[in-house]
Amino acid sequence: MLRRGFKSQCERRSVEIRKSLGLAHDEPLHGVDLAEQFGATVWNERDVTGLPALDLRQLTVVDGQSWSAFTLRIGNRHLVLYNSSQSAPRINSVIMHELAHIALGHELHSASLSEDGHLVPSNYSQDQEDEADWLGGTLLLPRPALLRIRRAGLTDTAAMNKFLASEEMLKWRFRMTGVDYQLGYGRRKAAV
């Protein structure tokens, strides 16, 4: 469960971040652009020099659905590594999620080395994952953007393309914020 006031803080933070980037509070924001402000580098698996073709195939074809992104901290910088085999909206969403961890100052719960010397990052705590889900979703689709989408009569597909958000994320944000209920959109849509 998120701490009291956290959701409102996320909405305010999303507006502040957009303002600092010269964007209106309801404009699209892409994770790669935001990463720069956070001093984070964003790579996909192909940016890792020296990664053998067999390993690339394992990461993007064989196990392409088993991972989305992760963040490594190197000194005082962060590297977000994402899976390029996923859709552009999914990539943008997972980058936002990883950047939310950085913005919130989250640290990995634990990490270890495998027997063959590979780093095996653990997960963040469930509370941290929940916070990053909420902030990441808010950065991607803040409440003002959701209101703009409905008031402008954009289709879900058009909104997904404009904000580079997945259908699942768009529906989740509308459901979690209550924007459709507030505007009576759900009732009108059901009556049609």
N, C-alpha and C positions, 0 to 999 in steps of 0.2 A: 504494500500500500504506500502510495506517495505521501510524503509529509505535507502537512497543511500549508497551503499557499504556493506549493511548488508549481502547479499548473499555471497559475497567474504569473508567476515569475518567468516561466518559460515564454509565455505570450509577450511579456514586456521585453525580454531579452531578444526575441526574434525581431521585434520592431526596432530595437536599438541597433542590432547588428545590421539590419537592412539600411538604416539611416546612416551608419558609419561607412557603408559601401556605396552611398549615393542612390539607394533604391527606395522607392515608395514602400510603405508598410504592407502593401498587398501585391507587390511584384514577385515574380519567380526568383528563386535563389538557388544556384547550383553548388553542389558540394565542393567541386574543384575550386570555385571562386572563393568560397568561404575558407577553405583550407589555407589559402595564402594569408588571410588575415590572422589565422591562428598559428602561423609559422609552421604549418605541417606540410609535408611532402606527400603527394598522392601518386602511387604507382599501381600498375597492374602487374600480373605475374611475368609478362614479357619484358618489363623494365628491369627485372633482376638479371644482371649480367652473369653469364656463365651457367645459367640454368639449362641443363640438357633438354633436348627435344622430348625425350621420353618422360621426363618430369613435367614438362609443360603439358603434354598430352594427359598425364595422370591428373593434373590439377584442373584442366579445363574440359576434358572429355570423360574420362573414366570416373573421376570423383567430382566433376563439375558442379553437381548439385549438393555436395556435402559441405561446402563452405562458401561464404559470401565475401567477407572482408575481416581484417584484423589490424590492430595498431601495435606498432613497436615503438618503444621509447629508446632513443639513442642519444645519450647525453641529455641535453635540455630540448631536443627536437623530437618530433613525432613523425613516424612514417606510417601512412595508411596504405595497406596493400589490399586491392580488391580483385575479385574474380571477373575477368573480362568476358567470360562466356555467358554471362547473364544479361538480361535486357537493360537498356539504358535507364529506364525508370528504377529498376531494382538496384542498379549500380549507384545511382544518385541517392537513393534511400539509404543504402548501407554506408555510403560515405558520410551522409548526414548523421547516422547513428554513431559511427566511430568518432566523428568530430564532436558530437554531444558528450561522449566520454571524456574527451580532451577538455572541452569547455567546463565540464563539471569537476575536473581534477581527479577523475577516477584512476585508480591504479589496479592492475591485474591482481586478482585474488591470490594467484600463485603461478609459478612457471617452473618447469623442470627440464632436465636434459634426458633424452632417451639413451638407451644403452649404446647406440651408435653415435652419440654426440650431437644429435639434433635438438634444437630448442622446441619444447612443446609448451606453448602458452596455454594457461588454464583460462577459465572464464572469470568474468567479473562476478561479483556477488549478485544475487537476484534483485536486490534493491537497486543496485547500480544499473543493471540491465533495464529495469523498469523506468528509471529516470532517463536513461539514454533513449529508450523508445519514445518517451513522451517529448523530450526536448528535440530529438531528431525529427519527429513528426511535425512538431510545431515550427521548426526551422524550415522544413520543406513546405508545409501548408499551414501558415498561421491563420488564425480566425478571420482577420480582415480579408485574406485571400479567398477563404471559403465563402464569405459573404459576397465578395466581388463575383465569384464564379456563379453563384445562384442568381444574384441580381442582374447580371449580364446575360443570363439564360444560356450560358455555355453548357454544351453536353459534357457528360463525364469524360468522353474520349478527348474532346478538345481541351478540357482542363488537365487531363493526364499528360497530354502532349505539351501544353504550355508550361506546366510546372514540373515536368519530367518526374511524375509520380505514378506509381503503380495503381491499378484499380483497387487493390486491397487497401493500400495506404489512403487513397482518397475516400473510400467508404468508411474506413476506420476513423479518420479525422472528422468527417461529417457526423458520424454516430457519437463520437466522444465529446464533441463540442456542442452538440445539440442545435447546430445552425439550421438544419432542415426543419426541425421542430419549431424553432424560433420564427422562421419565415413561413411556416405552414406548408413548406414544400412537400413533405411526406404525405400530408393529407390531400393536397391537390393532385399529386402524382397518382395516388391510390384511386382517386375519383375518376381519373381519365380512362 
